[in-house]
Amino acid sequence: MDRRTRWARTLVIIGLALMVIGLIDPLEGSMIILPGIAVVAAGAFLGKARRRKLLLGAFGLAAMGIAAMFILGSKGGIGGTSGLSVWWASTMLPYPVGWFISLVAGVHTVGEFKKGPASEE
């Protein structure tokens, strides 16, 4: 395993650890999870992993869902006396979807780095 691949694998593992640590509290942990997803994607790009574009898309999904979560929170939340329907919660769905895609793709990327040299596109 060359030096670049080792660095890429290390970045992906660090990012995955941040993503799991952030799960302790998904609201405040989102400020740990989103950089974790970014580090996983950066590691995939550095190592030229096959799933690097998927990880970039998952980062975008998570960022949109987290932004929606904070915007809705600043408006008083959803349901109850806030005046916003509970259906507004669907705007936050990209956050867990992006997190899950990043987790699965990140684990597969670590496995790809263990097998051998990265494939070229």
C-alpha positions as CSV (number, residue, x, y, z in Angstrom):
1,M,0.0,0.0,0.0
2,D,1.5,3.3,-1.1
3,R,1.7,6.4,1.1
4,R,-1.2,8.2,-0.7
5,T,-3.5,5.2,-0.1
6,R,-2.5,5.0,3.5
7,W,-3.4,8.6,4.0
8,A,-6.7,8.2,2.2
9,R,-7.6,5.1,4.3
10,T,-6.7,7.0,7.5
11,L,-8.9,9.9,6.5
12,V,-11.8,7.7,5.8
13,I,-11.4,5.9,9.1
14,I,-11.2,9.2,11.0
15,G,-14.3,10.5,9.2
16,L,-16.3,7.3,10.0
17,A,-15.3,7.6,13.6
18,L,-16.6,11.2,13.7
19,M,-19.8,10.1,12.0
20,V,-20.4,7.5,14.7
21,I,-19.4,9.8,17.6
22,G,-21.9,12.4,16.4
23,L,-24.7,10.0,16.7
24,I,-24.8,10.5,20.5
25,D,-26.9,13.6,19.8
26,P,-28.0,13.9,16.2
27,L,-28.9,17.6,16.5
28,E,-25.8,19.0,18.1
29,G,-23.8,16.1,16.7
30,S,-24.6,17.2,13.2
31,M,-21.8,19.7,13.6
32,I,-19.5,16.6,14.0
33,I,-21.2,14.4,11.5
34,L,-21.1,16.8,8.6
35,P,-17.3,17.3,8.8
36,G,-17.0,13.6,9.3
37,I,-18.8,13.0,6.0
38,A,-16.5,15.6,4.4
39,V,-13.4,13.8,5.7
40,V,-14.7,10.5,4.4
41,A,-15.3,12.1,1.0
42,A,-11.9,13.8,1.0
43,G,-10.2,10.5,1.8
44,A,-12.1,8.8,-1.1
45,F,-11.1,11.5,-3.5
46,L,-7.4,11.4,-2.3
47,G,-7.4,7.6,-2.8
48,K,-9.4,7.8,-6.0
49,A,-11.9,5.3,-4.7
50,R,-14.8,4.1,-6.9
51,R,-17.4,5.6,-4.6
52,R,-16.0,9.1,-4.3
53,K,-18.9,10.7,-6.3
54,L,-21.4,8.9,-4.3
55,L,-19.8,10.2,-1.1
56,L,-19.9,13.8,-2.5
57,G,-23.6,13.4,-3.2
58,A,-24.2,12.0,0.3
59,F,-22.4,15.0,1.7
60,G,-24.7,17.3,-0.2
61,L,-27.8,15.4,1.0
62,A,-26.6,15.6,4.6
63,A,-25.9,19.3,4.3
64,M,-29.3,20.0,2.9
65,G,-31.0,18.0,5.7
66,I,-29.0,19.6,8.4
67,A,-29.7,23.1,7.0
68,A,-33.4,22.3,7.0
69,M,-33.2,21.0,10.6
70,F,-31.6,24.2,11.8
71,I,-33.9,26.5,9.8
72,L,-37.0,24.7,11.2
73,G,-35.5,24.9,14.7
74,S,-35.0,28.6,14.4
75,K,-38.6,29.0,13.4
76,G,-39.8,27.3,16.6
77,G,-39.8,23.7,15.4
78,I,-42.6,21.7,13.9
79,G,-46.1,20.8,15.0
80,G,-47.7,22.1,18.2
81,T,-48.0,25.9,18.5
82,S,-45.2,26.6,16.0
83,G,-47.7,26.9,13.1
84,L,-45.6,24.5,10.9
85,S,-47.2,21.2,9.9
86,V,-45.5,18.0,11.0
87,W,-45.0,17.3,7.3
88,W,-42.2,19.9,7.3
89,A,-40.1,17.2,9.0
90,S,-39.8,15.5,5.6
91,T,-37.3,18.3,4.6
92,M,-34.9,16.9,7.1
93,L,-34.9,13.4,5.6
94,P,-31.8,14.0,3.4
95,Y,-29.8,14.2,6.6
96,P,-30.2,10.6,7.8
97,V,-30.2,9.3,4.2
98,G,-26.9,11.1,3.5
99,W,-25.4,9.8,6.8
100,F,-26.4,6.2,6.0
101,I,-25.1,6.4,2.4
102,S,-21.8,7.9,3.7
103,L,-21.5,5.2,6.4
104,V,-22.0,2.3,4.0
105,A,-19.9,3.8,1.2
106,G,-17.1,4.7,3.7
107,V,-16.9,1.2,5.0
108,H,-16.8,-0.2,1.5
109,T,-14.1,2.4,0.6
110,V,-11.9,1.2,3.6
111,G,-12.3,-2.4,2.2
112,E,-11.4,-1.2,-1.2
113,F,-8.2,0.4,0.1
114,K,-7.3,-2.9,1.9
115,K,-7.6,-5.0,-1.3
116,G,-5.1,-3.1,-3.4
117,P,-4.5,-0.1,-5.6
118,A,-7.3,2.2,-6.4
119,S,-8.9,1.9,-9.8
120,E,-8.5,4.8,-12.3
121,E,-11.5,6.4,-14.0
